[in-house]
Every structure is written in structure tokens, then in C-alpha cells.
Amino acid sequence: MREPSPWIEKLNLMPHPEGGFYREIYRSKKNITPGSPIDGERSLSTCIYYLLPSGAFSAFHRLRSDELWSHLDGGTITLHVVSPDGSYTRHELGSDSRSDARPVVVVPAEHWFASEPAPHMDSLAACFVAPGFDFKDFEIAAAEQLASLCPGQSKVIERLCIR
């Protein structure tokens, strides 16, 4: 059994329902009000640390807000994104200027997405959500439904969905 990442203790991270570990580090004191694109009051923005240990993954899910991922440490993170029309995009998130990875990746609202770290590497990111994250706006994908939306990626979808 491998040692847990030192980031878990150092940043006081806890398990996230979609996989990996997290801790909210910022929540705007200003809120948006009902009647906006998001129902109910929400913070303007939020930010968490998000750790994906080697061998873990963040299962396909979607938010009602945009999410910006910023690479902080460790290996590259692959983000798999399925748009509402079923098109698929793969992004590499990382901070090595010699690779094709980008240090920041944006996942638009209402897009299904999953992420996984490079093999044998822990990966730490910061995730900024605007309007701010609320579990009311968080939906885990059903593999069969998502695979029917994007049949060309059914193997990736099956592998990165919670059963």
C-alpha cells in the first residue's frame, strides 16, 4: 500500500464525493441573488485545493457554473470534457512548459467532465468556480446516459464513472 500524499495533511484535505481530496480555501463574501442563471443565493466565486492521488480519478460530473482548474504541483492531470451536444475534448493540465499541457483549463458550465492524474503521480490543483460552488449544483453522471450522449468515448466514460 502506498503512502498518502503529504499534501493531505499539510493542506488539511478531506475525501471528495467524486474522488480525490479537497478543502475549500476561498468563498466570496458577496453573493448573487435568486433570479440569476443559478437558482437561489450563491457566493460570487469559490476556490478549493483538489488533490488527485496516483490511481484515483474524479468521476464524470457537471456543475451549473464555470470551473477553472489551475495546476499547482505534481503530475499532469487529464481532463475529459463532454459538452451538452455530445462533443468530446481532452485537456492536459500541467505546469511543465516543455509539454503540451496548459497551467489553467476552463470547464464551461453544464459540461460533463472527469479528471485523472498521470500514472504513478499525485497531482494538486486549485479549482475556482463562479458563481460559487454549492453541492445543489453538482450532478454525478450515469455512465449509460453519458455514453449514449457521447458514444465515441464510451470506454473512457465507463472507466471514469462511479458505479
C-alpha positions as CSV (number, residue, x, y, z in Angstrom):
1,M,0.0,0.0,0.0
2,R,1.4,3.4,-0.9
3,E,1.9,6.3,1.4
4,P,-0.7,9.1,1.3
5,S,0.3,12.3,-0.3
6,P,1.9,14.8,2.2
7,W,-0.5,17.4,0.8
8,I,-3.4,15.7,2.5
9,E,-2.1,16.5,6.0
10,K,-0.3,19.8,5.1
11,L,-3.5,21.3,3.5
12,N,-6.0,19.5,5.8
13,L,-7.7,17.9,2.8
14,M,-10.7,15.6,3.1
15,P,-12.2,13.0,0.7
16,H,-14.4,14.4,-2.1
17,P,-17.6,12.5,-3.1
18,E,-16.4,12.4,-6.8
19,G,-13.0,11.1,-5.8
20,G,-9.7,12.6,-4.7
21,F,-9.4,15.1,-1.8
22,Y,-10.2,18.7,-1.3
23,R,-10.6,21.7,1.0
24,E,-12.4,24.9,0.3
25,I,-9.9,27.8,0.6
26,Y,-12.0,30.7,-0.6
27,R,-15.6,31.7,-0.7
28,S,-16.6,35.2,-1.8
29,K,-18.4,37.2,0.9
30,K,-20.5,38.7,-1.8
31,N,-23.4,36.7,-3.2
32,I,-25.5,36.7,-6.3
33,T,-29.3,36.6,-5.7
34,P,-32.2,34.5,-7.0
35,G,-33.2,35.3,-10.5
36,S,-29.7,34.8,-11.9
37,P,-28.8,31.8,-14.0
38,I,-28.4,29.9,-10.8
39,D,-31.4,29.3,-8.6
40,G,-31.0,30.5,-5.0
41,E,-28.4,32.6,-3.4
42,R,-24.7,31.7,-4.2
43,S,-21.3,33.2,-3.4
44,L,-19.9,35.1,-6.4
45,S,-17.0,32.6,-6.5
46,T,-15.2,29.8,-4.6
47,C,-11.9,28.0,-4.7
48,I,-10.7,24.7,-3.4
49,Y,-7.4,22.8,-3.3
50,Y,-8.0,19.5,-5.2
51,L,-5.7,16.5,-4.9
52,L,-5.8,13.5,-7.2
53,P,-3.6,10.8,-5.7
54,S,-2.0,8.3,-8.1
55,G,-4.5,5.7,-9.3
56,A,-7.6,7.9,-8.3
57,F,-9.9,9.8,-10.5
58,S,-12.6,12.5,-10.4
59,A,-15.7,10.8,-11.8
60,F,-17.8,12.4,-14.6
61,H,-19.9,15.1,-13.1
62,R,-21.2,18.6,-14.1
63,L,-21.8,21.9,-12.4
64,R,-24.1,24.8,-13.2
65,S,-21.1,27.1,-13.1
66,D,-17.9,27.5,-14.9
67,E,-14.8,25.9,-13.3
68,L,-11.2,27.0,-13.8
69,W,-8.6,24.4,-13.0
70,S,-5.1,25.6,-12.2
71,H,-2.1,23.2,-11.8
72,L,-0.2,23.6,-8.6
73,D,2.1,20.5,-8.1
74,G,2.8,17.0,-9.2
75,G,2.0,15.3,-12.4
76,T,-0.2,16.3,-15.3
77,I,-3.9,16.0,-14.9
78,T,-6.0,14.8,-17.9
79,L,-9.5,16.4,-18.0
80,H,-12.1,14.6,-20.2
81,V,-15.0,17.0,-21.1
82,V,-18.3,16.2,-22.8
83,S,-20.3,19.2,-24.0
84,P,-24.1,19.3,-23.9
85,D,-24.2,18.4,-27.6
86,G,-22.1,15.3,-27.0
87,S,-18.7,16.5,-28.4
88,Y,-15.6,15.4,-26.5
89,T,-12.5,17.4,-25.7
90,R,-9.4,16.2,-23.8
91,H,-7.2,18.7,-21.9
92,E,-3.9,18.2,-20.3
93,L,-3.4,20.4,-17.2
94,G,0.2,20.9,-16.0
95,S,3.0,23.3,-15.4
96,D,5.8,21.9,-17.5
97,S,6.5,24.5,-20.2
98,R,8.1,21.8,-22.3
99,S,4.9,19.7,-22.6
100,D,1.6,20.3,-24.4
101,A,-0.1,20.8,-21.0
102,R,-1.6,24.1,-20.0
103,P,-1.4,25.6,-16.5
104,V,-5.1,26.6,-16.5
105,V,-8.0,24.8,-18.1
106,V,-11.6,26.1,-18.1
107,V,-14.6,23.7,-18.0
108,P,-17.7,25.5,-19.0
109,A,-21.0,25.3,-17.0
110,E,-23.2,22.3,-17.9
111,H,-20.4,20.3,-19.4
112,W,-19.7,16.8,-18.1
113,F,-16.1,16.2,-17.0
114,A,-13.8,13.8,-15.3
115,S,-10.1,14.0,-14.4
116,E,-7.3,11.7,-13.7
117,P,-3.6,12.1,-12.7
118,A,-0.7,10.9,-14.8
119,P,0.3,7.3,-13.9
120,H,2.2,6.9,-10.7
121,M,1.9,10.6,-9.8
122,D,-0.1,12.6,-7.3
123,S,-1.5,15.9,-8.7
124,L,-2.6,19.0,-6.9
125,A,-4.8,21.7,-8.5
126,A,-6.8,24.7,-7.4
127,C,-10.4,24.8,-8.7
128,F,-12.1,28.2,-9.0
129,V,-15.9,28.1,-9.5
130,A,-18.0,31.1,-10.5
131,P,-20.8,31.6,-9.5
132,G,-19.6,29.8,-6.3
133,F,-19.8,26.1,-5.8
134,D,-22.8,24.6,-4.0
135,F,-23.5,20.9,-3.8
136,K,-27.1,21.7,-5.0
137,D,-25.5,22.4,-8.4
138,F,-23.4,19.2,-8.5
139,E,-24.6,16.2,-10.5
140,I,-22.7,12.8,-10.9
141,A,-23.1,11.2,-14.4
142,A,-24.8,7.9,-15.0
143,A,-22.5,6.0,-17.3
144,E,-25.2,4.7,-19.7
145,Q,-26.8,8.1,-20.2
146,L,-23.5,9.9,-20.8
147,A,-22.2,7.1,-23.1
148,S,-25.4,7.5,-25.2
149,L,-24.7,11.2,-25.5
150,C,-21.0,10.6,-26.5
151,P,-20.8,7.0,-27.8
152,G,-17.3,7.6,-29.3
153,Q,-15.9,7.9,-25.8
154,S,-17.9,5.1,-24.1
155,K,-14.7,3.3,-22.8
156,V,-13.4,6.5,-21.1
157,I,-16.9,7.2,-19.7
158,E,-17.3,3.7,-18.3
159,R,-13.9,3.8,-16.7
160,L,-14.4,7.2,-15.1
161,C,-17.9,6.9,-13.7
162,I,-18.9,5.8,-10.2
163,R,-20.8,2.6,-10.2
